[in-house]
C-alpha cells in the first residue's frame, strides 16, 4: 500500500519469506501486487532453510557448492535433496537434525562415499537402508537421534577405531561393531587410538559426554 516502505536498491532476505511489491506514481493507477515466495534459503555460511522438499539445489544456485564444509538443513527433504548433499565434495560436517525426511526413510547408500567427519540424523527416521555410510573414510562422529536400530551393514567399510556413535539408547547400536558408543550422554567404555598416517582414525567430539572408563 502507499503506507509501505519504499525501496530503490536490492533488499536482503535472511530466511524463508514471501516478498510482495507494488509500484505507484502520482497521477497513475497503482500496479497490481506482485508476490514471490522464497522457498529455499542458504545464508552462504552453513544454514539452509527449505519450505518444500526437492528445493535444495535451488538454494545453491547463486553460489554453487564448491566451498561448503558445513551444512545444517532445516525443513522438508526428499531423496533428490539427499543426492544433492552426497555430491557436495567439500562437505565435512552435516546436520539433518532439524530436517524432516520424506517418508522418514533413508535409502541404501544415502551418504556413501562422502568426505564427512560428522553427521547428525533426524529423530523422526523410521527406516534406513544398507550401506548408509559405506566408504565414508573420514567419518569420526555419528549422532543417531532416531530410535531405529542401526544395522551392521549401515557402516560397511568403516574401520575407524576412534569413531564416536551417539545414540538415545544403547540397544540401538548392538548390531554394529562400533566400540565407542555414547548412549544418552554416557559411554560405558571409550578406547582411542593414536593417529597414524596410513590409518583412518580421525577423532572428532561434537557433543560432550561422560565416560565411565576411557583410555
C-alpha positions as CSV (number, residue, x, y, z in Angstrom):
1,X,0.0,0.0,0.0
2,X,1.0,3.6,-0.1
3,X,2.0,3.3,3.6
4,X,4.6,0.6,2.9
5,X,8.3,1.3,2.9
6,X,9.8,2.3,-0.5
7,X,12.9,0.7,-1.9
8,X,15.3,1.7,-4.7
9,X,18.0,-0.8,-4.0
10,X,18.3,-4.6,-3.5
11,X,16.7,-6.0,-0.4
12,X,18.4,-8.7,1.6
13,X,16.3,-11.7,2.7
14,X,17.6,-13.5,5.8
15,X,15.4,-16.6,5.7
16,X,12.2,-18.0,4.1
17,X,9.7,-15.3,3.3
18,X,7.2,-14.0,0.9
19,X,8.1,-10.9,-1.0
20,X,5.3,-8.6,-2.1
21,X,5.7,-5.5,-4.2
22,X,3.6,-2.7,-5.7
23,X,4.6,0.2,-7.9
24,X,3.0,3.7,-7.6
25,X,3.3,7.0,-9.4
26,X,1.4,10.3,-9.0
27,X,-1.5,10.6,-11.4
28,X,-1.2,7.0,-12.5
29,X,-3.0,3.9,-11.3
30,X,-1.2,1.6,-8.9
31,X,0.2,-1.6,-10.3
32,X,-1.1,-4.9,-9.2
33,X,0.6,-6.5,-6.3
34,X,3.3,-9.0,-7.3
35,X,4.2,-11.8,-4.9
36,X,7.1,-14.2,-4.8
37,X,7.6,-16.9,-2.2
38,X,11.2,-17.7,-1.2
39,X,11.0,-21.5,-0.8
40,X,14.7,-22.1,-0.2
41,X,17.4,-20.0,1.5
42,X,21.1,-20.5,2.0
43,X,23.0,-18.0,4.1
44,X,26.3,-18.6,2.4
45,X,27.9,-19.9,5.6
46,X,26.3,-23.1,6.8
47,X,22.5,-22.9,7.1
48,X,19.8,-23.9,4.6
49,X,16.1,-23.5,5.1
50,X,13.5,-25.2,3.0
51,X,9.8,-24.8,2.8
52,X,9.3,-27.6,0.3
53,X,11.2,-30.8,-0.5
54,X,13.2,-31.0,-3.7
55,X,14.4,-27.4,-3.5
56,X,17.9,-27.9,-2.0
57,X,19.7,-27.5,-5.3
58,X,17.9,-24.1,-5.8
59,X,19.4,-22.8,-2.6
60,X,22.9,-23.0,-4.1
61,X,22.1,-21.6,-7.5
62,X,23.7,-18.2,-6.6
63,X,27.0,-19.6,-5.2
64,X,27.4,-23.2,-6.1
65,X,28.7,-25.9,-3.8
66,X,32.5,-25.7,-4.3
67,X,33.1,-24.4,-0.8
68,X,30.5,-25.8,1.6
69,X,32.4,-27.5,4.5
70,X,29.5,-27.3,7.0
71,X,25.8,-27.6,6.3
72,X,22.7,-27.5,8.6
73,X,19.4,-28.2,6.8
74,X,16.1,-27.2,8.2
75,X,12.8,-28.2,6.7
76,X,11.4,-31.0,4.4
77,X,13.9,-33.1,2.5
78,X,13.4,-35.8,-0.1
79,X,15.7,-38.3,-1.9
80,X,16.7,-35.8,-4.6
81,X,17.9,-33.4,-1.8
82,X,19.9,-36.2,-0.3
83,X,21.5,-36.8,-3.7
84,X,22.5,-33.1,-3.8
85,X,24.1,-33.4,-0.4
86,X,26.0,-36.5,-1.3
87,X,27.5,-34.7,-4.3
88,X,28.9,-31.8,-2.2
89,X,32.6,-32.8,-2.3
90,X,33.8,-30.3,0.3
91,X,31.2,-31.2,2.9
92,X,32.7,-32.4,6.2
93,X,30.0,-31.6,8.8
94,X,26.3,-32.3,8.1
95,X,23.3,-31.8,10.3
96,X,19.9,-33.1,9.4
97,X,18.7,-32.8,13.0
98,X,16.2,-30.1,12.1
99,X,15.2,-31.7,8.8
100,X,12.1,-33.9,8.0
101,X,13.0,-36.6,5.5
102,X,10.2,-37.6,3.2
103,X,8.7,-40.9,4.3
104,X,11.0,-40.8,7.3
105,X,13.2,-43.1,5.3
106,X,16.9,-43.1,4.1
107,X,17.6,-45.2,1.0
108,X,20.5,-47.6,0.5
109,X,23.9,-45.8,0.3
110,X,22.3,-42.4,1.1
111,X,25.7,-40.9,2.3
112,X,28.1,-43.4,0.8
113,X,31.5,-42.2,-0.4
114,X,31.3,-38.8,1.2
115,X,34.1,-37.0,3.0
116,X,32.0,-36.5,6.1
117,X,33.7,-36.1,9.5
118,X,30.4,-35.8,11.4
119,X,26.7,-36.2,10.8
120,X,23.5,-35.6,12.8
121,X,20.5,-37.6,11.7
122,X,16.8,-36.6,12.4
123,X,14.8,-38.0,15.3
124,X,11.8,-39.0,13.1
125,X,13.5,-41.7,11.0
126,X,11.6,-45.0,10.8
127,X,13.6,-46.8,8.2
128,X,17.2,-46.8,7.0
129,X,18.8,-48.7,4.1
130,X,22.0,-50.6,3.8
131,X,25.5,-49.1,3.2
132,X,24.3,-45.8,4.6
133,X,27.9,-44.6,5.3
134,X,29.8,-47.0,3.0
135,X,33.3,-45.8,2.3
136,X,33.0,-42.7,4.4
137,X,36.6,-43.0,5.3
138,X,36.9,-39.8,7.3
139,X,33.8,-40.3,9.5
140,X,34.5,-39.7,13.2
141,X,31.2,-38.9,14.8
142,X,27.6,-40.1,14.1
143,X,24.8,-38.5,16.1
144,X,21.9,-41.0,15.6
145,X,18.9,-39.3,17.1
146,X,16.4,-41.9,15.9
147,X,15.1,-44.9,17.9
148,X,15.6,-47.1,14.8
149,X,18.2,-49.9,15.2
150,X,21.5,-49.4,13.4
151,X,22.1,-52.4,11.2
152,X,25.6,-53.7,10.8
153,X,25.5,-53.1,7.0
154,X,24.9,-49.4,7.5
155,X,28.6,-49.0,8.3
156,X,30.2,-51.0,5.5
157,X,34.0,-50.4,5.2
158,X,34.0,-48.1,8.2
159,X,37.1,-49.1,10.2
160,X,37.9,-46.0,12.3
161,X,38.6,-47.2,15.9
162,X,38.1,-43.7,17.2
163,X,34.6,-43.3,15.7
164,X,32.1,-42.0,18.3
165,X,28.5,-43.2,17.9
166,X,25.9,-41.1,19.8
167,X,22.5,-42.9,20.3
168,X,19.5,-42.3,22.5
169,X,19.7,-45.9,23.9
170,X,22.4,-48.5,23.9
171,X,20.2,-51.2,22.4
172,X,20.1,-49.3,19.1
173,X,23.8,-49.9,18.5
174,X,24.1,-53.6,19.5
175,X,24.2,-54.8,15.9
176,X,27.2,-52.7,15.0
177,X,30.9,-53.3,15.7
178,X,31.4,-49.7,16.9
179,X,33.2,-49.8,20.3
180,X,32.9,-46.1,21.4
181,X,29.1,-45.8,21.9
182,X,27.6,-42.9,23.8
183,X,24.1,-43.7,24.9
184,X,22.0,-40.9,26.3
185,X,25.1,-38.9,27.2
186,X,27.1,-41.7,28.8
187,X,29.7,-44.1,27.4
188,X,30.5,-47.3,29.3
189,X,34.0,-47.5,27.8
190,X,35.9,-45.5,25.3
191,X,39.3,-46.5,23.8
192,X,41.1,-44.1,21.5
193,X,44.0,-44.9,19.2
194,X,47.0,-42.6,18.4
195,X,46.9,-41.1,14.9
196,X,48.8,-42.8,12.1
197,X,49.3,-41.5,8.6
198,X,48.3,-44.8,6.9
199,X,45.2,-45.5,9.1
200,X,41.9,-43.8,9.2
201,X,41.4,-42.9,12.9
202,X,40.0,-39.3,12.8
203,X,38.8,-38.2,16.2
204,X,36.0,-35.6,16.5
205,X,33.8,-35.0,19.5
206,X,30.8,-32.8,18.6
207,X,28.9,-33.3,21.9
208,X,30.3,-33.5,25.4
209,X,29.6,-36.8,27.2
210,X,30.5,-38.7,30.3
211,X,32.8,-41.8,30.0
212,X,32.8,-44.4,32.8
213,X,36.1,-45.7,31.5
214,X,38.4,-44.1,28.9
215,X,41.9,-44.8,27.8
